[in-house]
Amino acid sequence: MSRTIPPQKPFVTADIGTEIGTPGAAMPVLTDVHDAIYHIAHDYPGGIPALAVRMKMNPHTLQKKVSPTCDTHHVTVAEFIAIQAFADRFDPLYSAAAALDHEPPLRKSNSPASESETEVDVAAVHLQLAHIGAESGDVYRQVHAALQKRSISPNDRSQIRKEVSEAIAALNGLLEVL
């Protein structure tokens, strides 16, 4: 007679003040990582159906996998990477780094490193600076709205993390145009 072991829940919340790595410590909060994957998939041009085509996956399966509330379907590590690569957004990576109390990595520059001077597209730099300003403004707006209530809810924290991730992505975009 075989026993079936029920699947583990993907979200485990750490107790406040519990350090990761200490005996009996809970796992880091993964909710923000799942939220980031959900937002990337839904914000992808053409939405989940278009992303599913690129990933060679059934759209309904992808819809379930990116849903933070679905207990039956989960994003694999390969899919985690593919979603970010196809969307050219790395919010889940930044959320994972934050959950582990690490600094997010800088985005790799597509331009070759050069010791000599190179011509710069000034219009592209100005456009990227404007984009950085807009994304930074979104961060301030989210924090301001939360502080108006004199408390920050888990949803507020999730929205702030999303906006911070987008601002970091905009700053990394500046490295690409320089």
C-alpha positions in Angstrom: 0.0 0.0 0.0 1.5 3.3 -1.0 1.1 6.5 0.9 0.6 9.8 -0.8 2.2 12.8 0.8 0.2 16.0 0.4 2.1 18.8 -1.4 3.8 21.5 0.6 2.2 24.9 0.5 4.5 27.3 -1.5 4.0 30.2 1.0 5.6 30.0 4.4 5.8 33.2 6.4 8.6 33.8 8.8 7.9 34.9 12.3 9.0 38.5 12.9 12.4 38.5 14.4 13.3 35.0 13.3 16.6 34.9 11.5 17.0 32.6 8.6 19.7 30.0 9.3 18.9 29.7 13.0 17.6 26.3 14.2 13.9 26.1 13.8 13.7 29.2 11.7 10.9 29.5 9.2 11.4 29.9 5.5 11.6 33.5 4.0 8.3 35.0 2.8 7.9 34.1 -0.8 4.6 35.8 -1.4 6.3 38.9 -3.1 8.2 36.6 -5.5 4.9 35.0 -6.6 3.2 38.4 -6.9 6.1 39.6 -9.1 5.7 36.6 -11.4 2.0 37.2 -11.5 2.4 40.8 -12.5 5.0 40.2 -15.1 2.9 37.5 -16.8 -0.2 39.7 -16.8 1.7 42.8 -17.9 3.4 41.0 -20.8 2.3 42.4 -24.2 -0.6 40.2 -25.2 -0.9 38.9 -21.7 -0.7 35.3 -20.6 -1.7 33.9 -23.9 1.2 35.5 -25.7 3.7 34.6 -23.0 2.4 31.0 -23.1 3.1 30.8 -26.8 6.7 31.9 -26.3 7.1 29.4 -23.5 5.4 26.6 -25.5 2.9 26.1 -22.8 -0.9 25.9 -22.6 -2.2 29.4 -21.6 -4.6 27.9 -18.9 -1.7 26.0 -17.3 0.5 29.2 -17.3 -2.4 31.1 -15.8 -2.6 28.6 -12.9 1.1 28.5 -12.4 1.5 32.3 -12.1 -1.5 32.6 -9.8 -0.3 33.2 -6.2 -3.5 31.5 -4.9 -3.3 28.3 -6.9 -2.1 25.3 -4.8 -2.1 22.7 -7.6 0.3 24.3 -10.2 3.7 25.8 -9.5 6.3 27.6 -11.6 9.5 25.6 -12.1 13.0 27.1 -11.8 13.3 27.0 -15.6 9.9 28.8 -16.0 10.9 31.3 -13.4 14.0 32.2 -15.5 12.1 32.0 -18.8 9.3 34.4 -17.7 11.8 37.0 -16.7 13.9 36.6 -19.8 11.0 36.8 -22.2 9.5 39.8 -20.4 12.9 41.4 -19.9 11.8 42.2 -16.3 13.5 40.9 -13.2 11.1 41.8 -10.4 10.9 38.2 -9.1 14.7 38.1 -8.9 14.8 41.3 -6.9 11.9 40.0 -4.7 13.8 36.8 -4.1 16.9 38.7 -3.2 14.9 40.9 -0.8 13.3 37.8 0.8 16.8 36.5 1.5 17.9 39.9 2.8 20.4 40.3 -0.1 21.1 43.2 -2.5 19.6 42.5 -5.9 22.2 42.0 -8.6 22.9 44.7 -11.1 21.6 44.1 -14.6 24.2 42.9 -17.0 25.0 45.6 -19.6 24.5 44.7 -23.3 27.2 47.2 -24.4 30.8 46.1 -24.6 33.1 47.5 -22.0 35.5 50.0 -23.5 38.3 52.0 -22.2 37.9 54.6 -25.0 35.2 57.2 -25.4 32.1 56.1 -27.2 29.3 58.2 -28.7 26.2 58.3 -26.6 22.6 58.7 -27.8 21.7 61.8 -25.7 18.0 61.5 -26.5 18.0 57.9 -25.2 19.7 59.0 -22.0 17.2 61.8 -21.5 14.3 59.4 -22.2 15.7 56.9 -19.7 16.2 59.6 -17.1 12.6 60.6 -17.5 11.6 57.0 -17.1 13.7 56.7 -13.9 11.9 59.8 -12.6 8.5 58.4 -13.3 9.3 55.0 -11.7 10.9 56.8 -8.6 7.7 58.9 -8.4 5.7 55.7 -8.3 7.8 54.6 -5.3 7.2 57.9 -3.5 3.5 57.8 -4.3 3.1 54.2 -2.9 5.0 55.0 0.3 3.2 58.3 0.7 -0.2 56.6 0.4 0.8 53.9 2.9 2.2 56.5 5.4 -1.0 58.6 5.2 -2.7 55.6 7.0 0.1 55.6 9.6 0.7 51.9 8.9 2.0 49.7 6.1 -0.1 46.6 5.3 1.2 43.5 3.6 -0.5 44.6 0.4 1.2 48.1 0.7 4.5 46.4 1.2 4.0 44.2 -1.8 3.0 47.3 -4.0 6.0 49.2 -2.7 8.4 46.3 -3.5 6.9 46.1 -7.0 7.5 49.8 -7.6 11.0 49.6 -6.1 11.7 46.7 -8.5 10.5 48.8 -11.4 12.6 51.7 -10.4 15.7 49.5 -10.1 15.0 48.1 -13.6 14.8 51.7 -14.9 18.1 52.6 -13.3 19.6 49.4 -14.8 18.2 50.6 -18.1 20.4 53.7 -17.8 23.5 51.5 -17.8 22.4 50.1 -21.1 22.1 53.4 -22.9 25.3 54.8 -21.6 
